[in-house]
């Protein structure tokens, strides 16, 4: 009888142990989210840090060139005129993934099994808890010290501007108390996600000498533009990159993804996966 009881007890331990192991595995398993690897890279790789610092340090070393050359402009619109040459210099930067790192928000979405949504995004913005992209604070401070006006054009909603402003001031970014140099989506009539009107307003009053962003739309109109046209535009403006335009790494999201799916927003998961398989080039 003692042997039989011992066997039952051992069996019970084995069942509980297996159950515990299964629960632990299930709890710790990462969700099937395609942004996991990209988010881990941003948050853990020294290479991400190096690329970001490289962009800002290159810009810092080149800054004296546009300050000494009144013909210099980073605006393809201003190049068509000569009136800009007498204007004071300015630099335009995107905010998200260009000066502010929002990877913790993406990590939350992954762990909570959620997709991007405006409610959670605005809540994150209102926390004012983002860290600076490596190199961004040092560069913008340096440029401001050289007499360059700093402007931030972002597609964050204007409702989160106060929190965004506080976040950036706490990190040390040059934020003006005399004028609004943080220009958000919807803040004024015509200020839409294509950023055209906001860039035009700056170009009317300043000579734009450098532009920073993580998406082609930060440099020229690129919304709803096919992959081929995007690639052609990069080739067309290749002499701008690394000299007047500086792209920050963002493998998590961007207009490149919509272009990859030909701007079809109603695709099923099966259709999206089929397109992804097709986009993988194996050269055979």
N, C-alpha and C positions, 0 to 999 in steps of 0.2 A: 504493500500500500504506500509506503514511504517513497519507493522508487517511482510509482505512478504519479504521486503528488509532485515529486521533483521534476518529472517530465512535463507535467502541465505548467509548472512554474517557469521552466526554461522556455517552453513554447510561448508563454505569455510575454516574457521578456523580449523574445525574438520579434513577436508581432508589434509590440510597442516600439522597439528599436527601428523596425522597418518603416513603421508609420511616421516616426519622428524624422527619419532620413528623408522620406518622401516629402514631408511638409517643408523641411528645411530647403530642399532642392527647389520646390515649387515657389517658396517665398523669395529665394535669392535669384531665381531665374530672371534674366532680362527679358522684357517684352519684345515681340517681333516688330521692332521699329527700325526703319532704315537709317534713322539719324543717330543711332547709338554710337557707331564707330566714329562718325564725324564729330559728335559732341565730346567723346572721350579724347579725340585727337586735339581738339581746341583746349581742353582743360588739363591735359597731361603731357603733351609733347613739347619738348624744348624747341622743336622745329617751328611750331606755331609762333612761339615767342620770338624766335630769331627772324622769321619772315616779317613780323609786324615791326620789330625794331629796325630791320633793314630798310623798310619803306620810309620810316620817319627819319632815320639817320641820313639816308640818301638825300631826302628833301632838305634837311638842315644844311648839308654840305653844299647844296646847289642854290640855297636861298639868296646868296649875294648876287647871283647872275641876274635874276629878274628885277632886283632892286636897283641895279645899275643900268639896266637896259629898258628904256621907256617903250620900246617897240614890242617888248615881251608881253604876251597874254596867253593864258591857258583856256580862253574862251573861243570856241570856233565861231561864235556870233560876233565877238568883238574884232576878230581878224578881218572881217569884211568892211570895217570902217577905220578911221584914224583918230576919231574923237576920244578914244579911250586913253591915249598916250599921256594926257595931262591929268588923269585921274589918280587918286591915291591907291596904293596897293591893297589887295585883300586876298584872303585864302578861304575857299569853301570846303567844308568837310561834312560828310554824312555823319550821323550819330551812331546808329546801331551797328555793331560789328566793325565800326571804323574808329570811333573814339570810346564807345562803351561796349563792354563785353557782356552779352546777355546769355551766355551758355548755361548759367544756373537755371534760368527759366526753362530752357530746353531740357535740361536734366530733370526738372520737376515734371514736365509733361511726359517724359519717358517713364519715370517711376510711377506716375499716376495713371499711365495707360491712356493719356489724352492726346488729341491733336491740337494744333494751334487754334485758339479761339480768342476773340477780342476781349471778352470779360476777364479771362485769366491774364492776358497780356497787359491790359491796362492796370490790373491789380499789381502786377510785377513792376510796371513803370512807376506806379504811385508809391511803392516801397522805397524807391530811390536807393536801391541796394546794389546797383551794378558797379563792377570794378572797371578801371580804365584799361583800354587796349594797350599793351606794352609799347612804350615810346611816344604815345599820343600827348600826354600831359607835357612832357619835356619839350617836345617840338612846338606845340601851340604857345607855350609860355615864351620860348625863345623867339618865335616869329612875332609875337605881340611886342616883345622888348625891342624889336627892330623897327617898330612903327607900322606893322602890318595889321590891318583889321581882320578879325577872325569871325567867320559866319558859319553857323551850323544849319544845314537844311535836312530835315528828317521827315519821314512819313509816319512818325508817331502822331497820334491824335492830339489836337490842341488842348483837349481836356487834361492832359497829363503834363502840360508845360511847367507848371509850378514845381512839381516833384522832380521833373527832369532837370530843371534849372538848379534846384537844391543839390541834387546828386552830383552835377558837374562842378558846381562851386566847391563842394566838399572835397572833390578829387583834385582840385587845383586848376581846372580849365579856365581860360580867360572868358568870362561871361560879363557882358557890359551891363552896367547899371544905368547908363544914359540912353541906350537904344535897345531894341529887341534884336539881338543877333542869334537867337534860337528861333528858327522859322519852321513851324510845324504844319502838317497837313490839315487843311480846312480852317486855319487860323484867320485867313482873309479870303474874300471872294476870289475864285480862280486859282487858289493855292491847292492844286490837286496832286495826286501821287506821281504824276510825270515830272514834277519839280520845275517845269519850264518857266512859269510866271515868277517863281521865287528867284531863279537864276537871273532872269531878265532884270528884276528890280535891283539886284546887286550890281549887275553889269552896267546899269545906267549911271551908277554913282561911284564905281570903283573899277580899277584895272585888276582883273582876276589873274593872279600870277601862278596859283597852284590849286588843284582840286584833288580831294581824297574821298575814296568810297570803296565799298565791297561789291558793287553791282554796276554794270555798264550804264544803267539808268542814272547813276550819280554823275556821269560825265557828259552824256548826250541822250536825247530821247531814244529809249530802247525798249519801251513797253510794247508787248504784242508784236515783237520783231522775231522773225524766224531765225533758226540756228545759223543758216547760211548768211543772212544779212548781218547777224551779230559778228560772225567771223570776218566777213568782208569789212565791217566797220573797224574792227581791231587792226586789220591790215592797213586800212586807209589812214588810221591815226597812230600808226605804230611809233612814229617819232615823238609822240606826246608822252607815252608811258615811260615812267622812270625818270622823266625830266620835268614835265608839267602836270601829269596825271599820275596818281599813285594808288594802286589797287591793294586793298587789304584782304587777307585770306578768309574766306567764309565757305566751308564745304557743307554747311548745315542747310541753308535755304537761299533762295534768290530767284530772280527772273529767269536764270538759266534753266531752272527746273521746269517752269511752265513752258518754256520754249521747247524743251525736250519732249513734252507731251503735246506739242502743237496747239497749246492753249485750249485743250479740251478739258473742261472742268467736270464733265459728267461721266467720266470713264469709270468702269467697274475695276475692282482690284485685279481681276483676271486680265482685263485689257491693259491696265497700267503695267502689270508684270510682263505681259507680252511685249510691250514697247521697250521696257527696260532690257529685256533679253535681246531685242533687235538692236538696241543702241550699243551693246557690248561688242566692240570690234576686236576680233581674235586674229585678224590678218590671215585667215585660211578659209 
